[in-house]
Amino acid sequence: MFNPLLELARSMQDTSLRLDLSQSTWAVPIIGAIHVLAVAWFGGSVLVNDVRLRRFRWTGLSILLVTGALLFWSQPLRLYYSQFFRLKILLLILTGACALLPARYARVAMALSLALWAGVIFASRGIAYR
């Protein structure tokens, strides 16, 4: 059966970028550290609900997405098969859905979002140690 996500992971596995990332002593740890800092940056800007911080929030999200993509690219097949990675992606999708809740549910959305982000962090730790 054809699985486009598996085929994407397989094609990423055979790229020179993946080899460069996975064979570098410092690339993945540095990208991982920047990814964690971007989580704090983005999370902090979300918690402080100020219109003036929108650009700050988008910058944090952009860094988070780029570093996350690079981390995935360093081990695409391993992450494709990781149950913790799949859980992390599901929790991120649910977190995004919380942002779509109407304004009258803002407090519920914030509490749910915080719980989901905690789940994302725990799932990320599972990825690292599995």
C-alpha positions, -999 to 999 in steps of 0.1 A, spaced: 0 0 0 13 35 -9 20 57 20 30 93 10 43 102 44 65 71 45 77 78 10 86 114 20 105 101 50 124 76 28 132 103 2 145 126 30 166 97 44 186 96 12 195 133 10 229 149 16 213 173 41 203 143 63 238 129 61 254 162 69 231 167 99 234 132 113 272 130 109 279 164 124 290 165 160 274 198 168 246 204 142 218 185 158 225 195 194 227 232 184 195 230 164 179 211 193 189 238 217 175 266 194 143 245 191 139 244 229 146 281 232 120 288 204 95 268 224 101 291 254 100 321 231 68 312 214 51 298 246 60 330 265 46 352 238 14 332 237 10 335 275 13 372 274 -17 381 253 -6 415 239 -13 426 203 21 442 202 37 408 206 22 393 174 54 398 154 74 383 183 50 353 184 53 347 146 91 349 148 92 323 176 68 301 157 89 304 125 121 295 143 102 266 160 90 252 126 124 256 108 143 239 136 117 212 140 119 205 103 157 202 105 155 179 135 130 157 116 152 158 86 182 145 106 163 112 114 132 110 92 126 72 92 133 69 130 108 97 137 82 84 112 80 51 132 82 68 166 49 67 186 61 96 207 66 117 175 32 108 163 17 118 197 36 151 196 22 159 161 -13 150 172 -10 173 203 4 201 182 -26 198 159 -50 199 189 -31 229 202 -37 247 169 -73 238 171 -75 254 205 -65 287 188 -97 284 167 -120 284 196 -143 314 199 -133 343 222 -159 334 248 -140 302 255 -107 320 259 -100 308 294 -109 272 285 -87 274 254 -58 288 274 -60 260 300 -64 233 274 -36 248 254 -12 248 284 -21 212 291 -15 202 255 18 221 254 29 202 285 20 170 266 41 181 236 70 186 259 67 152 275 62 136 241 94 154 229 113 139 258 100 105 248 114 110 213 148 119 227 151 88 249 135 62 227 
